[in-house]
Amino acid sequence: MIFFVDSAIILNYTRQIIKRCYINIVAPNFPGIFCKMPHHQIHELLSTNIRGVVPDAPIFDVLKLMRDEKISCVPVFLSETPVGILTERDILRAADKILAGRKLEVRDLMGQPVLTIEQHRAPGDALAIMRNNKIRHLVVSDDGCHVIGMLTLTDLLKVVFNDDCFFGTDTVSKVMTKTVYTVERGTSVMRVLHEMAEHDFSCVVIQKNNEPLGIITERDLVWLVTEKPELWSTRVDDIMSIPVTTIATTASPREAVELMAREEFRHLVVLDQDKKIAGLLTQSLLCRKLNCPVSAPIQKPV
């Protein structure tokens, strides 16, 4: 069973229950000078159209929902209370089981407990929770602890409007990772699937002579698993996205954020002056450098 949760729907769980489940922690202070940005609250950034599912929903139904709606996660509700979250990363890690035809339900793959934050908090509060827990998504509640939306790293990067929003980081070369998972044309998609799941890679770059030819992301593989083609005979050439969206090592982080937003990508291949692969830039890496004020305390489940 799959259902849609709109911000107008009031979920019937009480503040008393939430208070028993959560403790207050103080958000870490981030070094550097906070960027000169307008005052934001989370409710200005979040997505209010939630695609929610129940724990016993068949996993293939949810995969089709995520593919059709082009969403990276779905929260899981039990008796109108959020009890888990299913992400593209969860699906990638369980791809072997899914492809083997096992009758899996959402409860078999979902992550828990659910991390949540109140809508009046500052973006820096959400950023602190995401950094500390190495996640990309947060459930957002109103002041009455009713679920009203989801917040992602994509949403948080909306607060970036100048280069001062980063810790004095003037080029993407200081943000990118030099660890790039690359393969050559003709590589089996099953090999890529296994290695991405094993090492938690979010993408693979197909290259020749260290020049990018194409890219495959977690989302591409989730959609592929949904379609269930004959993966043993499928090669990366068959499914890679081309051309690859790239950025120079000398570009600023703000330019990277704008490019990601414009192209609707979470990954950029970074090229040196010779147009060779120098690194990889992701939303997660950018958010590690993003300098947002916090308004402690932050809530975190025990």
N, C-alpha and C positions, 0 to 999 in steps of 0.2 A: 504494500500500500504506500502510495506517495501522495503527499498533500502540499499545498502552497500556504505559506504563512505570510500575511500582509501586515504592515505596521498598524493597521486599524484593528486587528484582532487582539483582544486582551487575553493573555495567557494566565490561567488561574493558579499561580503559585505565589506564595506570600513572602513578604520581606523577612518574616521570622525564620522561614525555612532557609532563605539565602544566608541570613546572618549566622545560622548554625553551621553552614557549610563553608563559610569563608572567613579568613583572617586578614588583618591589615598588615601590609609590609610597606616599608618606606622605599620609594623609588630611588635608584642610584643617581648620584649627580654626575653629569657628563662634563668633561673638561672643555675648555674653550669658551668663546663668547657666543651667546645665543644669537641666532640670525635675527635680523630685523624683519619680522613677518607679522602680518595682522593676527590678532588674537583669534584662535580657532577653538572650537569644541568639536568633539567626535561626531555629534549629531549632524554637523555640517558636511561631513565627509563620507559617512557610511552609506551602504546600499540597503534600502528598505524592502526590496523585493526578495524575500527569503524563499528558497526552494528547500523545504524540509521533508524529511522522510522518517519512517518509524523503524525500529531496530529489526523487525522481521521482514522488511522489504527485500525482495529478491535482488541480488546484486546486479544482474543484467538490466533490470528495469531502471535502476539508479544510474548505471553507466550510460544508458540511452538518454536519460534526463540531462545528465551533465554534458553529454555531447551536443544534444539539441539546443540546450540553453547556453552553451559555451561558458560554463561555470567551473571553477577550480575546486569547489568543495560544496558539501551539503551538511547542514546541522541535522542531528538525529534527536527526535523528540519521543518521550514516553509520558503519556498522560499530560501532555502540554508542557513538560519540563525538559530542557535540553540535557541529554545524557551522553552525547558523543558527537563526533564530527568525522566525516569521511572526506579525504582529500585525494588529489591525483597521486600524491606520493604513496598513500596507503594502497591504492589500487595497483600501482607499479610494483610494489613489494610483493603483492599477492598474485601477480600476473600468471605465474605458473599454475597455481591452483584454479584460477578462473579459466584459463585456456584448456585445462584438463577436464573441464566440464563438471566440476564439483558444484553442487547446489548450495551456493553460499548465500548468506543473508548479510545485511549491512552490519549486524552486531558482530559478525566474524572478523570484520576488517576495520571497523571504526576506531578512532583514537579517543581516549578518555583519560581523565575527566575533562570537562569543557571549561575553557578559560573564558571569562566574561569581564566586561568593563562597562561602567555607566556612561551614558551619553554626554553628561556634562563635563567629563574629564578632558584634559588637554591631549593633543596628539602625542606628546612626549610620553604620557603615561602608557598609552597603548604600545608605543615603540619600545618602552622599557620591558613590558611583559613579553612582547614578541622576541626581543633580543635574548632575554634571560631564558626563555623556553624554546628558542629556535623553531618558532612557528611563523606562519604567514597570515593566519586568520584569527579573528576574535569575534565572539558573539557579543552584541551590544544590547544593554537593557536600559529602560527609562528609569526615572527616579522611583517608580513603584516596583522595580525589578521585573517588569514585563519585557520580554524579548521584542526588540523593534528593528533589528537589522544585523548586518555583518560588516566587519571592517577588515580590509586586507592591506598588504603593503602597497598595492597599487593606489588605494585610497590615501594612504599616508603620504605618498610622494606628491600629492596634490598641493601640499603646503610649501613646496619648494618653488621659489620665484626668483632667487638670485644665488650667486656663488657663495655668499656668506652663510648659507644654510648648512654648510659642511665645515668640518673642523679644520679650516685653513687649508683644505685640500684643493689645489688648483687644477690638477689634471686627473683624468681617469686612470692613468698609469699608477697612481698612488692608491687606487681603490680596487682595481681589478685583481683577479687571481691569475697567476701564471700557470696554474694547473688546469689544463684543458683536455677533456677526453676527446680524442680524435680517432677516426678510422678512415680507411681508404674505400673507394668505390668497390662494390662487389661484396662487402662485408654482410654477413647474415644478420637480419633484424633480430633473430632469437639471441644471438650472441650479444648484441647491443642491449637488448631487453634485460638479460641476466646481469650484465656488468653494471648497468645503470641502477638496477635494484640492489645489487650487492654493495655498491660503493656510494649509493645515494647521490649519483650524478643527476643533475636536473636537465642535462642536454648532452648531445654528442655532435661534434662538428665533423663533417666529411671533408677531407682535404686531399690535395695533391701538391707535393713540393712545398708543404706548409702554407699553402694558399687555400682559403675556404671555398668549397664548392657548394655546400648545402648544410642544413642543420635539422636535427630531429630533437624535439622536446618531450618532456613528460606528457604534455597534453596530446601530442601526436600519437604517442604509444597507447594512451588510454583510449583514444578514439579507435585505434587499430585493434586493440583487444575487444572493444565493443563489436566491431564488425566480424571478428574471428576469421580472418582469411587464413590461407595456408602459410603460416609464418616461417616454416622450415625452408620454404623455397623463396621467400620474400627477401630482397636485398635492400640495403639502405637507399640505393639509387631510386627505388620504386616509390619511396614515401618521403624523401627529404624535401624540405622547403627550400626553394631557390627564388631569387638570389638571396644570399645571406646579408642581413642588415649588419653593417659594421660601423665602427667609430675609431678615430685615430687616438693614439696614446696621448696626444697633446690636447685633446678636447677637454672641456671642463665637465664636472659632474652635472651641472645644470643642463648643459647641452645633451648629455646622455639621458637625463630624465625626460626632457622634451622630446627626444627621438623615440624613446620607449612609449611615451603617451601617444605620439602621432602615429606610430606604426603598430601600436597595441602588442608590443613584444615585452617579455620579461628578461630576455637575454640579448646581449650585444657582443659580437666578436670584435676584439680590439686588435687593430693592425698597427705595425710599426711603419717607419717611413718607406720601407721597401715593399709595403703591402703584404707582409708576411704576418702570420698569426703570432701575436705577442701575449694575448691573454683573453680572459672572458670577464664580462661585466654583467652582474645580475641585480635585480631589485634588492635582494637580501644584502648584497655587498654595499650598495648605495645607502641603504637604511642603517647600516652599521656606522656610517660616517655622518648621517643626518643629525643635526644638532637642534633638538626641540626642547623647550622648557617643559618641566614636569610639575605636577601639582600633587605631591604625595599626600596621603597614602594611596597605594594601589591595592586592589583586591586580587587575591589569588586563591584557588581552591586548595584545601589541605588534602 
